[in-house]
Structures are given as C-alpha cells and as structure tokens.
Amino acid sequence: MRLIILATLALALAACSPSGPGEPMAVLSGTGEPAETPDPRLEGVWTAVLETGVEPRPLELTISLQDEAVSVILTAPGQGGARVRFEQVRLDGARVGFATGLGALLFEGELDGDDAISGTVWQGRTPSPLIWTRVE
C-alpha cells in the first residue's frame, strides 16, 4: 500500500526530469561547499499547498540542521502520509535547494523573514511559485 501511495505521489509530481524554460538548479548546481553556513532559521516544520493541475496537495517539509547532518523530508498528508527524503540538498545561507533523485520534484527558494520560504517548485518541466510557511 505504501508503495502505491508513493507511486501516486510521484506521478502527481510529474516523473520527468527538469529542464527547459526557467532552468532550475541555480542553488543546486553550485560547486563545492556552500559559501555560507545554513541560516538557523531554516530549521523547523513548514507547510505549503502544491497546485498540481488536478487538485491541490497539502505538503509538510521538515528541515533539520542537527549535528551538521542536514536533512530535508517531505510529507504528503493527503497521500496517506507518504514521506520522501530529498537526496539532493543545498542550503547556502538563507538560500535553499532540494530535489528528488530523478528530479521529479525540485524546489529552490530563499528564506523570507522568519516565517516563510518563497521560491519556485518544478514538477517535471513545469515551474510554479510555492511559499512554505512555518508551523513550528
């Protein structure tokens, strides 16, 4: 059942790799170590609603900066609580970038004050604005 839920989430997020208009990866394509340590205000739980073209998908994002091991996990409450740990993560000061292994979902943005992360999400080749708001 969990595999079906994850497959459904992956299909909803579009299974093709990002390229084309908008050229994502500005944050993720940086070489070497980030220029700045991650802004500690990034740590916490964030929520957003992803517009998929089919129906809105509520999402929860957990960013952990503990013990120098950065972890970014996406949970989809409307998809049975399916969880995805992002394989590609780059936090550079207040700038963030993370993507799934196949690039089906990619987000890049920047901390906007203490309670929002504003940026663009790519579902396959389709860019959309997305704002994460702090829960805790």
N, C-alpha and C positions, 0 to 999 in steps of 0.2 A: 504494500500500500504506500509506504513512504517513497519508494522508487517511482511510483506512478505520480505522486504529488510533485516530486522533484522534476520529473519529466514534463509535467504540465506547466510548472513554473518556468522551466527553461524554454518551452515553446511560446509561452506568453511573452517572454522577454526577447524573442527572436533569436534563432540559433545561428545566424551568420555573423562573421567577424566584422568589426568596424573598419570602415574605410570610406573614402569618398568625401562628400561635402562636409565641411566643418572640421575635418581632420582631428579627431580626438587624440589623446595621448600627450598633450603638451606637458603635463605633470609626469606621467608615467614614462615618457621617453627620455627623461633626464638621465645622464650617465653618472656613474659613481654614487657616492653618498650624497644625500640631500645637503643643500647649502646651510640650512638651519635645522635645529632640532625641532621636533613637532611641538606646536603650541599646546600646552597642557589643557587648554580649554576645549580641545577636540575630544578629549576623553569623555565617555558617557554614553547614554542611550538617546537615540534620535528617531523621529518618525517622519514619514512623508507618504504622499499618495501618488503612485505612479499611474499615469494615464496610458493605457495600453492600446487604445483604439477599440477595444472590446468592452472592457469595464474597468473602472478604477481599482487599483490594487494597493491596499494599505501595506506599508513596509515599516520594519523596525531595523535600525542599524545600531550595532554595539561596537564602539571603538575603545580598545584597551591599550594603554601605553605602559603597562606594568612590566617591571624588570627588563626594560629595553627590548622586549619582545612585543612588537606592535601586532595587534590582532584586530581585524575588521570582519564582523559577522553580520550577515543579512538574514532576517527572519521575515517570513511572509505569513502573518496571522490568518489571512483569508485563504491560504493554501494549506491548511492543516498544520501550520507552524513550521513549514519547511525551512531549513537553515542552510545557508551557503557561507562558507568561509572563503573570503577573497584570496586568491593565490597571488595576485599582483597588487601590491600596496606600496604607495609612496606618500609620505607625509613630509612636507617641506615647509617649516614654519606654520603659517595658517593655511597653506595650500594643501589640498588632498587629491589623491587619485587612486582609484582601485578598480580592478576588473576581474571577471571570472576567467578561468584558464583558456577557454575558447573565445573569449571576447563577446559572448552573447549579451553581457551587461557590463557597461563601463560607466563610471562616474568621475567627473573632475569638477572641483569647485574650490571655494575658499570660505573660511570662517567669516561670518558677517555678524560682528558684535559677539555677545556671549551665548546667544540662544538660537543661532541659525547657521546653517552651512548652505550657501547658494551656489548653484552650478548647473551643469548640463549632464544629462544621462543619455547614453547611446544604447538603444535596444537594436542590436544589429547595426544597420546603417542609418537609423532614424534618431536624430538628436531632439531632445525635449528639455525645457527648463525643469529643474527639480530643486525644491527647497526642503532641507531637513530641519526640523525644529526639535529643540532639546526637550527630553522627557525628564531626565534626572542628571 
